[in-house]
Amino acid sequence: MSCVARNGPIRDLGGKAFALARLDAAELPIPEWFAVTPVSFARSVTVEQQRALASGQIESVQDALTHLEAAADVCAEIDAAVRNLAAHCGARFAVRSSAVDEDGAESSFAGQLASYLFVDADSVVRRVADVWRSGFSERIFEYRRQRGMTAPLGAPAVLVQRMIDADASGVAFSADPVSGRRGLAVISAVHGIGTALVGGEGDADVYEVDRTGRIERQTIAHKQLRHGFAAGTEEGVSAQSVQADEMDRPALSSAHATAVAALARRAAVEFGQPQDIEWAIEDGSLYLLQSRPITTLRNLPDPDGALNIWDNSNITESYNGVTSPLTFSFARSVYEGVYRQFCAILRVPQRKIEANDLTFRCMLGLIQGRIYYNLLNWYRVLALLPGFTVNRRFMEQMMGVRESLPDEIAAGLDKATARQRFADIFSLTGMILALVKNLLTLDGQVKRFYARLHQALQEPDPPLTEMRLDELMAHYSALEEKLLTHWDAPLINDFFAMIFHGTLRKLAQKWCEDTNGMLANDAIRGQGGMISAEPAARVTEMASIAANDTGFTEALCQAPLEEILRAVRDHSEFRAKCTKIHSCCYAASVNLRAHRFPRREPRRTPMLPPTR
């Protein structure tokens, strides 16, 4: 295997070189380079050095590698690559590490491994060996230990790159790593090469550039020193004084700042995530030296993005675990359809419903496999109805939201113009009449709904198990037509339940000083007839039956599943209760009461049919 490469898998070339290979392939301005692969290190170590490495003991490893040198065939390959590079681009190079773990999303190894700048061609091989040794330093062992990583078993790859004798250089973030603004590139720039900035020895100018290329803000530092080439020094660089007339001069022109920001964004597009790049300008040409992911943005939201509030306070009753994308797509379409229907029932003008198309389509969200309410969209739907200021408090009670929506956010949900508000006054009368009509006819709507429900639940002919796929699809479409497109009674009932219970709480607070809302709850609970409480009641009855039969109880607790099912079949009383609980669980999931003043707890899921 060759000791020198310009591309290859990351396990061979390490983080820096692999990134350069991708950026080079994308035709970004990368200085000419090659990488010395870890194979060259393996060819160069002696048997004794290999034993020391296998021991994992810091002292043994460092002693064994004190006189490490590249093998003769490795030297020949590196020298040939260096001469070839020097013939095309100059005589000095940067020699840096490119470890497998380096510049990754989890660990950057920033400043842990050795780098050498302005290295002449004759010294490249020696510096490669120095970089190898730096991979086994005491601080590397400690860095890896603190992050739960194993001790190093091999040396890093080494990156050899044409040295850019920069007039200006620095770092740039394609997104602001502090505020999280993805649309703002942040650039730090100094005179000379970037080691003054990386080492913290010099102050840097800072530029903030938006996506249009406009510089939103720039801060020009008083720059007293710069780093440049220094012959005879260990790292090839030394600090130099900046001339007085250069101290307050910007390191970058506006055009160059815009170009650096664009370069950082191009790197981010290539890697599919925000990037932290090192760059340099030499004789007016801009170069990208390296690129790594910005690790601080993972849990940092973009403050410029649209505000979303996700809440699952109540919907976990219906979707209480990880939900598949197929189930979520069904739930989202159902919520969209029934709440469009709800607004139409209450005579919300069709133009307003159509104007809120995206709102209806995004009332739910799937986050890490769990369903959440897109809470602001629920408020937006409620804002289409009269009395939004009052009703949103009632909705929060119904949905179990612990923190009320701040008034300043609520004020921004209703974006109707003055002309639109004036036009809505004429539709308000129709909406109020629709509310009154639905209140007076709710009993009849409930009866008709139950009739459709019972009809839909009848065993089809032929049975489902005997239907073809096209027949199953037709049967499902018929169920949607009978139920989901006529979900009027549950919707109206739920809306009035929200209004009446919210009114009761406000009156209890005003007249009876019920500050925590418990009086209103106590006034309507425990009256019986609540279908959603039936499953719990039936389970209690089943537990009492089982408790009176010791052998049956032991079978339920300890026997294999087959024996449990057999025991249930043989216990007629328990089996009868078990059969009934299936039907009452379904009815409870529908959770509909045929009364205008429902006797139930306020925290519940908005009316929807069971989906599982």
N, C-alpha and C positions, 0 to 999 in steps of 0.2 A: 504494500500500500504506500502511496506517495506521502512524503512528509510535508508537502506544500500544496495548498488548495485555494481556490477562490469561491467555491460554493460546495454545498453538501449538507447532510442532515445536521441538526443542531447538536446531536450527541457527539459529533466529531469536532465541529468548529466552535461551539460555545455561543453565548448570547450575543456579544458584540459582532463577531464575524458573521453569524447567521443573519442578524439584522442588516448588516452592510450588504450581504448577498441579495437580500430581498430588495433593498433600496436601489442597489446597482441595477438589478433586473428591471426595476420600474423607471430607470433612466433618470434618477435624481443625481444631483451634482456631488458625487462621492470622489474624494481623492483616491488615486490609484493605490491598490493594496493587494496583499496576499496574506494567508494565514498559515502558520506552522502548526500542523495537527498534533494531537496528543500522541500519535504513533511515534513521532520523533523523540519524545521523552522516553517512551518505552524502549526504544532502540538504544538510548544513550545510558540508561542506568545499569549498574553492575549487579551481580547476584547479591552481593552484600547490601547494596542500597535497596534492592527489592525486598529483602528480608526485613530491613528497618521499616520500610513503608508498611509492610504487612503487620508489623507490631502495633502500629497506631500510637506509639509513644513519642511525644513531641521532641524530647531531647535526643532520642536515638535517630529520629528522622532528620533533624537539623544537623546533627554531627555527620551523618552519612552523606548528606547532600552538600556539605561545605565545599567540596572540590568537584562538584558536578560539572561536566562539560559535554557538549554535543558530540555524538559519535562522528567519525570521519565521513561516513556516507551522508549523514544528516547535514553536516557542515557544507558538503559539496552541493546538496540540493538547495539549501538556504542561500548560499553564495550565488548560485546561478540565478535564483529568483530575484535577489537583490540587484545583481548586475543588469538584469533585464529591465527591472523597474527604474533603475538609475539612468539607463540609456534613454528612457522616454520622458522622465519627469523630474530629474534632479538628483542631488547627491546626498540629501539628508532625509531621515525617516523618524517616524514615531513608532516605538515598540511598546505594545500594551498587551495586557492579559485579555483573554476571551474565554472565561470559564463557562462550563455548562450551566451553572446556577446563576451566573452573573447577568445583571440587567433583566431579570425576570420579573413577573408580576408579583411574586411573593418576596424575593430577596434580591437586592441590587448589588451587594458587595461593594458599594461605593467607597472608594478610597482605601480598600483593604489590600488590593494587589498592586504590585509595582508597575510604574509607567516611566518610560524614558523618551525624551524628546530631543530633536536635532541630533539624532544618532548618525554618524557617518557610516558609509557602506562597510568599512573594514571592522566595525564594532558591533554590527547587528547580531552576529552569532553569539557573541559574549553576552549581549543584553537579553537575548532569548533565554539563555541559561539563568540569568538573574531573575527574569520573570517567573521561570519555573520554580526557583527556590522560594519566591515570595508566596507561592501557593501553599507553602508548608510552614509559614511563620506562626508564632505563638498567637498573634491576634486573629489569624484565620481560624485556628483551632477553636479559640474562644468564641468567635463570631458564629461559627457553625454550631457549637455546643449550645449557645443561648437560643438558637432557633430550632433546636431539636434535630439537627442534621448530623449525618455520620461524619467521621473523620475523613479527610481527603485521602483517596487511594492513588490518584494520579495527578499529574500536573495539568494546568489549563492549557488550552490552545493559546497561541500567541499571534497577535495581529501586528503586521508590519505594513505601515501606510506612509505614503508620501507626506512629509512634514509641511504643513501650511505655515509659513512665516507671516502671521496675520497682522494686518493693520488694525483690525477690530475683531473681537470674538466674544463669545458668551454662551448663554443657554437660552432656550425659548420653550415655553409650554404652549401647546396648541389649545389648551383650556386653562382657565385660572385655577390653580390647585388650591387656593385659599377660599375663594368665594364659591367655587363650583360652576362659574359661568362658562358653559361650553362654547359660547360664541365670542369669547374674549381671549385672544392670544397675549401672553405676557412674556416680554423679552428683557433679559438683563444683558448689558453690553459694557465692555471695557476696551480701552486702548490695548493694543498688543495681543498676546495670546491669552487663552482663558484660564490659565493656572492661577492668576491673581484673583479671579472671581471664585474659582472652585476652592482655593485654599483660604479664602476669606481675608486676604491681605489688602485688597483694594475695594473701594466703593464702586458701585456700578450704576450706570444710567438704567432707568426702567421705562419701558414703553408698553402701553396697553392698546392693542389694535383690534378693532371689531371685524366682523366678517366682511364688511364692505371695503376693508383696507384703510378705514379712517382711524387715525390715532386719537383715541378718546382722552388719553392722558399720558404725559411724559414727565419724568423727574430726572433732571440732569445733576449728577453728583460732582463734587469737587474731587477730581482724580489726581492724586499726587504721585502715584507710581504706576508702572506698567511692567509686565513680564516680557522678556525677549531672550533671544539666543545668547548664551554665554559659553564660550569655548572652555573646555577644561573642567567644567563643573559636573557633579555626579549625575544630575538629571538633565543637564544641557540647558538650563534656564536660570535666570537670575532677575531680581527686581531692579528696575531702573527708574530714575527720576523722570517725571514728565515735565516738559518745558512749561514755563509759566503761562504762555499764551494758549497752551493746549489743555490746561487743567479743567477749565469750565466749558471746553468745546464738546458738543455732543459726540459720542462715539459713533453714532449712526445718523445718516441723513434720513429724512422722512421716507424717501424712496427705498432705502436699504431696510429700514424698519418694517415697511410693508412687505418687502420681499422675504425677510426672515420669517414673519408671521405666516406668509403663504407657504413657505417651505415646511414649517412645523405642521401646518394643516395637511399638506400633501403626504407627509409621513404618517399622520394619523389616519388618513384615508387608506393608505397602503396596509397598515396593520389592523385597521378596524377598531381602533380605540385611541383615546387621547395620548399624545406622546410628549416626552421631555427630550429635546434634542440639544446637541452641542453643535455649534456652527462657527464659521470663521470667514472673514473677507480678506482676500489677498489681491492686491492690484486691481481692485474693483470687482473681482469675481467672488461670488458667494458659494461656499462649500458646506455640505452636511457631513459632520465628522462621526456622529453616532446618534442612535435613537433608542429610547427605552420607554416602556409604558409609565404613565403617571398612576401611581398606586393609591394616592390619597382620594381619588374621586369615586371609588367603588360605592360608598354609602353616602355620598354627598349629592343632594339634588341640585338641579340647575335652577337658580333663583329667577332666571328669565323665562323659564318654561311656564306653561299653563298650570294653575293651581288645581290639584286634585286631592280630595279627601276621601280615603277609603275606610270603610267601617263595616265590621261584620257582627255588631252587637246582637242582632236578632236573626240574621239569615243563617247562622250556624244551626238553628233548629231544623232547617230544611236540608242544608248541605253541611253536615257536621264532620266532614273528613276531607281527604283529598278527592277532588272532583276531576273526572276525565274531561278532555277538551270536547268530546262529543256531547256529554251531558251539559257542559257549560254552554255550548252553542245552542242547544235546545232551550235552556233556561233563559239565555239572553234574548232569543227571538220571542219567547213567550212574554217576558216582561215588556218588551217593546210593543208587542201587539195588544196586550190587554190594557196598557196605559194609554196608548193611542185611542183605544175604544172608550176608555174612561173619560178622556177629555172630550170626545165626540158626544158622549151621553150628556155631559154637562154643557153642551152647546159652545164649547170653545171654538172660535172661528177656524175654519180649515186652513186659512192662510197662516195662522199662528202655529198650528200643528205641523204644517209642512216646513215652516221656518225653523222649527226645533227638531228637525229630522235626526241630526246627530245626537241630540240629547236623548231621544227615545231609544236610539240604537246602542247607547253606551250607559245604561242604567246599572249594569253590573260589570265587574272586572274579575279576571282570573289571575291571581298573584301567587306564585309558587304553589300552584295546584289547589288553591282554596278560593272560594267565591266571596267577593266583597261587594257591598253597595258602593257605587260611585256617588257619594253623598251629595255633592254639589248638583248633579243632574237631577236627583230627587227634588231638591229645592227648586230647581228651574221648572220642573213639571208643576210643582205646587204653585209657583209664581204665575202660572197661566190661569189660575182660578182666583176668584175674588177673595179678599181678606187674607192675603199672603202673610202680612205682618203677624197676625194672630195665629193663622193655621200652621206656620212653620214650627211654632212652639209645640203645638199639639202633635205634629208629625214626629218631632224629636222624642216626645214621650212614648208614642206608639212604637217607634223603632228601637227604643232603648238606648238612644244616644246620650252619653253621659255629659258631654260638653256641648252647650248650645253654640250654634254658628254665630261668630262675631257679627255685630250689626254692620260693620263696614264692608264685610264680605257679602252679607245678604243684600246690602244696598246695590251692589254691583251685578246682582243676578238678573234683575229686571231692567233691561236696557232699552225699553220702549221709549220712543221719542214723544214729545208733547202732543204732536199730531196723532200718533198712534194711540196715546192714552185717551185723547178726546174721542177718537173713533170707537174705542173699546167701551166707552160709556153706554153706547147704544146696544152693544151685545151683552152688557152686564145684566140688563133686565131679563133677557132670555135665559141667561145662566141661572139667575135666581129662581125664575119660574121652573126651570128644569130641576133644580134642587128640590123645590116644594113638591113637584109632581112625583119625583122619584121617592121622596119621603112618604108620600101618601100611598103610593102603589108598591112599596117595598115587599109587603106580604105576598102579593100576587107574583111579583118577580121571583121571590124565593121559591114559591110553589112550582112555577114554570121551570126554574133552574133544576130543582130536584127531579122533576119529571124527565127533563133531558138527561140528567145524570143517571137516573135509574135505567132509562132506555139504553144509554151508551154502555152501561155495565152488563147488559144482558149477554149471555153466551151467544156468540155469532153462529150462524149456520152457513158453511161448515165451520167446525171449531178452529181456533187459531192454529192448533198443531197440525191441521190438515191443509191449511191454506198454502198456495203458491206464493212466491215473493211478490208478484204483482198484486195478488189479492190482499196480502198483508199491508202493502203500501196503500191500497185503496181503502182498507179498513181504518188505517191510521188517519188518512186524510178525512174520512168521514167523522172520526172522533174529534179531530180538530175543528171541523165545521160545527159539530153539535155543541162542543164545550168551549174551546179556547176562543172562538170568534163570537161566542155569546156568554161571556163571563161577566155579564152586567150585574147580576144580583150580588155576588161576592164583593165586587168593586164598590158598589154603592153602599152596601152594608158596612164595609170597612171604613169608608170615608165618613159615614155618619157616626160610627163607633169612635173614630178619632176626634170628631168635633164634639160629641156629647161627653166623652170621658174627659177631654181637655177642659170643657166648660165646667164639669163637675169639680175638677181639681182647682180651677181658678176660684170658683165659688166657695169651696171648702177652705181655701187659703184666705179668702177675703172675709167670710162670715165666721169661720171657726178657728182662724189662725193656725191652719194645718200647714206648717212650713215645710215638712218633709214629704207631703203627699200621701202619707199612709192612711189617713182618714178616708180619703176618696177610694182607695183600694179596698179598705175594710168594709166600706158601705156596699160594695157590689160583689164581693167574693163570698164563697161558701154558701151560695144559694141553690146549688145543685143544677142539674140539667146542662152542664157545660160539657159539650161533646169532646173537647180537647183534653178534659181530665179523665175521660173514660179509660184510656189505656192504663194509666197509673192505678186507677181503682181496680181494674180487672187483674192486674199483676198482683196487687195486694191480696185479692181473693184467692188467686192461684197459690200464692205463698202460704196462706192459711190452710188450704187443702193439703198441700205437700207436707206441712209441718205436723199434721196429725197422722202421718204414715211414715214411720222411721225407715222402713226398708225402701220405700219410694224415694224418700229424701236422699238416702245414701246413694241410690242409683243415679239420681240427677247430679249429684256432686262428684261422684267418683267413677261411674261406669263409662265404658267407651260409647261413642255416639250411637252405634247400632243398638246397644242395649237400652240407652236412654229413649230412643224412638220407640222401641218395643214396649218399654214400661209405660210411656205416655199413651200408646194405643190401648194398652190393657187397663188403664185407669180411666174409666168412663167419665167420672165427674171432672177430673182435671182436663181430660181431652175436650170436653164440651166447652169449658172456659177458654181453653187454648184456641179452639176454632172461632169462638166469638171475638176474641181479641184481634184477630186478623181484620175482620170487618170494621170494628170500631177504630182501629188504627188508621184505616183508610179514611173513614169518615172524619176522624180528628184532623187528618192532614188537609182535608177540604176546609174544615174549621169554619163552618158557616152556621149562623144562628138566624132563625126566622123571626127576629124581633127587631124593632127599631131601636131599642135600648139594650144592647148586648150586655149580658152579665159575664164579664171576663176580665182578665188581667190586661193592663194597657200595653205591655211589651209583647209584641207578636210580629210575625212576618206578614207583610202585605199579602193579600189573598192570591194564591196561585195553586194550581193543581199539583199533586205529587208527581215527581219525575223519576222516582227510583222504586 
